[in-house]
Amino acid sequence: MNTDLNLEKMKLELISTLDRRGNEAARQQQAGFDMLPKQLLSLVEEGQLVAQQRTILQTLLFEEMEQREEAIKDAHKTTLDWMFERNETQFMNWLETGNGIYWVKGKVYDPRSTPLINLFQIWKDTPLIN
């Protein structure tokens, strides 16, 4: 008889423990569901940002783009050294943060294509930047 009481007590304790765990799992699942709208909104906003960036990039494309790139002369290997000096420009900070657009400007006939093509090559070849 004592064994029957012990078994009944163990059974009730087990049921109680399972109920508590089940309730905790349900609470955790509900918390996950509660976060879902916020996460979905974040994904939508990120998608909109990517779409805007893609639209901007599309406006920069033109048919002769590759031909013009191929016509650019090779620069001297130290041409862009000044861009990588932290005291001279904010270029390295921009590369590290990856935020915004780094605007390269100059006079009307100043060559900007040669440095930019070489900069692109450096970008492709440098692990830190990738």
N, C-alpha and C positions, 0 to 999 in steps of 0.2 A: 504494500500500500504506500509506503514511504517512497518507493521508486516511482509509482504512478504520480504522486504529488510533485516529485522532482522533475519528472518528464513534462508535466503540465506547466510547471513554473518556467522551465527552459523554453518550452514552446511559446509561452506568452512573451518572454523576454526577446526571443528571436523575432516574433511578429512585431513587437514594439520597435526593435532596432531596424528592421526592414522598413517599417513605416517612416521612421525618422529619416533614414537614408533616401527613401523614395521622395519624401517631402523636400529634402535638401536638393536632390537632383532636379525636382520640378521647379524649385526656386531658381536654381542656376540656369535652367533652360529658359525660364520666363525672363530672367535678366538678359540673356542672349537675344531673345525675341524683342525685348524693349530697346536694345541697342541697334537693331536691324534698320529702322528708318533713318537713323543718323548715319549709319555706315552707307546705306544706299544713296543718301543725299550727297555724301562726300564723294562717292564714285561718280555720280551725275556731274558734280561740279568739276571733278578732275577730267571727265570726258569732254565737258564744254571747253575747258582750258586747252586741252589737246586739239580740239576742233578749231579753236581760234588760232592757235599756233600754226596749225597746218594751213589755214586760210592765208595767214600772213606769209608763210613760206611759198605758197603757190603764187602769190603776187610778185615774188622775186624771180620766178622762172621766166626765161625767154628762149626762143629757138636757137639762137647762135651761142648760147652759153658755153657749150663744150668747145666750140671752135675758138672762141675768145680765150678760154682757159689754156688751150694748147698753144696759142700764139704768144703767151706771156713768157718772157725770157727768164732764165734761171738767175736767181740773185746770188750775190756773194754769201758764203756760209755764215758770216757774222752780221748780215743785214738786220736781223730782228733781235739781236742781243739786248738792245735797249728796252724792248718790251717786257723782258723777263726780269728786269731789275726793279725791285719793289719800290724804291724811292723815286723812280722816274715816272711810273704809270701805276694805275690801279688794275692793270691787266691780270696779274697773278691772283689778286683778291677775287676778281670777277671769275676767273677760271675755277678757283677753289669753291666758291659759293654756288656757281652755276645759275645765278639769278639775273634776270633781265637781259638786256642787249648791250653789248660793248660796241659803241659807236666809233667808227674810224672815219675821221673827217680830214679834209685837206683842201688846198686851193684847187681851182678848176683843173689845171693841167698837172698837178702833182700825181705821180703814179701811186695808186693805192692797190692796184691789182697784184703787182709782184709781191709785195709784203703779205698780202692776204692769202695768195696761193701758197706761199712758203709757210705761212702760219697754219694753214689747213694741213699741209704735209706734216708739220711738227705735231699738230693735234692728233693726227692719225697714228703717229709713231711713238707717242709718249704715254706710257702707262698711267702716270699720275693724272693726266688730263682725261683719259678715257674713263 
